[in-house]
Amino acid sequence: MAPAYRLAAICVALLWLGGYAAEFVTGVRFMHPFAGTPPAFFPTVIGFCVLGLVVRKSVSEQLGDRALWFAVWTVGTIVLFEVFGQWKNAIPALDGFHWDPQLARLDRRLLGDDAWHVLQPVLGHPPVTRALDLLYKLWTPMLVLMLGWLSWFGGTALRRRFALAFVLTWIVLGVGFAHLISSAGPCFYGAVTGDTARFAPLLSYLDSVQAAHGLMARSDQAWLWWLYSLGHTTSYTGISSMPSLHVAIPVLFALAVRPANPMLGLASWLYTALIWLGSIHLGWHYAIDGGVSAVIVTGIWWVAGQVNGAETRAVLRSLRAASPQPTPEFDLAA
């Protein structure tokens, strides 16, 4: 196994063990992995693996390897999501939602007003709101498409770098910073702070769109709070605002694909911008959530590149030591 993959797997394993250690220290029981995994998931992944092996043997070794990589990566992603989800569910019990007032004040200090209010003259029209609502809901299918593109079109070095950066993003942002700066977001601001007036105009506007046309964001927000109030959240239904992984993951993909496919990279940056705007306009996030995420994930991408570059340089040194013939140079930035 390549060092980047090995390090990513070690990070997930440590996160998993860390969850049980936190349970032991705090007395809070929150580790229930795979409780919310769809029953059809594992048979589907096994089918992908079998398909990959068949294609590799009878049709094309390259295509088979890509199918296998996608299947293995899907399994790894689900394991990561399950462990991450347990930690996310533990935020209210371990930390509480304490940072919402500070984040709201920081938005106002940076922008002169609440971010949603600054954007409202441009975005506060039902067709625009519904379009952003749809794009936001399509985030999970877009994630699958991202992984599919990397499986079929990404080179070996790019896949390794992305895998490590992807895992670190979920752990550093989704667990570390989410617990350190625990917050629920504008849509739940009144419920967690008691100040129902602060974002009442935004929620009133969104509710009017919901009543007239339907709005998935408001339905999802009501459902998430209902699950939270009953204590029935799963790995995929926890509440957290800062930082925004909805912004971080598109940023990571845009950084990954830009050198190989500039047009796809440009489209990824456009999608990132729309998701960031949508996260503010739909009440999911403060503006600072997406900004912090973009900065940190850029740093994570650089770290993953250093690890991947060190691995490539080690391979080149081994080749030079084993052969007296000149070794061709490789693009370490690939």
Buried (B, 14 or more C-beta within 10 A) or exposed (E): EBBBBEBBBEBBEEBBEBBEEBBEEEEEEBBBBBEBBEEEEEEEBEEBBEBBBEBBEEEEEEBBBBBBBBBBBBBBBBBBBBBBBBBBBBBBEBBEBEBBBBBBEBBBEEBEEBBBBBBBEEBBEEEBBBBBBEBBBEBEEBBEEBBBBBBEEBEEBBBBBBBBBBBBBBBBBBBBBBBEBBBBBBBBBBBBBEBEEBBEEBBEBBEEBBEEEEBBBBEBBEEBBEBBEEEEBBBBBBBBBBBBBBBBBBBBBBBBBBEBBEEBBEEBBEBBBBBBBBBBBBBBBBBBBBBBBBEBBBEBBEBBBEBBBEBBEEEBEEEEEEEEEEBEEEEBEB
